[in-house]
Amino acid sequence: MKSLNVLNKRSWNVGDTREATKEQLDKLVVAGLYNSYDKVYIIDNLKWKIIHWVANEDGSSVYTLSAVEEAGSEEW
């Protein structure tokens, strides 16, 4: 079976998961793509919530996000 290369995935759907670093999430906050009330990030026209977090020994963090719904353009 072929392994999935999610780094090259260009089409995301509700229910998909992806990983992001703290630095990547911080950039989304600065860009205004984080809703602190709903705790969702807007990426690729979907709303993503953090479902898992791992702290590495080197001090970096990796987050697993899950696409929870489509992001309507009128909301952003």
N, C-alpha and C positions, 0 to 999 in steps of 0.2 A: 504494500500500500504506500502511496506517495505521501510524504509529510506536507502539511499545509505551510505555505510561506505567507504568514499574515502581514509581513512587512510590505509585500507587493499587492496586497488585497486592495482593490479599488472600489468594491461595492459592499457596503455594510447594510445589515438588516437588524431590526429589533430582535433581541435575544443573542446577538453576537457578542463576543468578548474580545478585548484587546488590552495590551499592557502599555503603560506610560510611566515615565520617570517623574519625580517631583519637579524637576526643572521644566519638563514639557507642560505639566499642569499649571505651574506658576505662570508660564507664558500665556496660557489660555485666560487666566485670571486677569493679567495685565491687558489683554486684548478685549476684555469685556465679554468673554465667552463662558463665564461661570455664573450660575444663578445660585446665590447663597441661601435663598429661601427654600428652594427645592433640592439644593445640593446636587446639581447636575452641571455637566460640562457640555457645551455644544461643539461637536466634532462631526464633520462630514454630514451635516443636516440631520443629525440624530442627537438625542439627549442621552448622555452617558452618566451612570452612577458608579462610584467606587464600591466594589464588592469584596475586595481583598487587598491587603497591604503587607509588604515584606520589607523589613529593614535589613540591609546587607552589612557585613562586618566593616566595610570601607566607609560606612556612614551614608551611603546612597539608599534611596528607597524606590521600590517598584510597586506600582499600583495596578490591579486588574480592574478594568471597567466593563460594565455591561450596558449595552444599548437598551434603553427602557421604552423609548417612544420616538416618533419623528418630531423634529423641531420645526414648527411652523414659522415662516419668515416674519409673520406679524408679531411674534413674541420677541424678536430680537431686532 
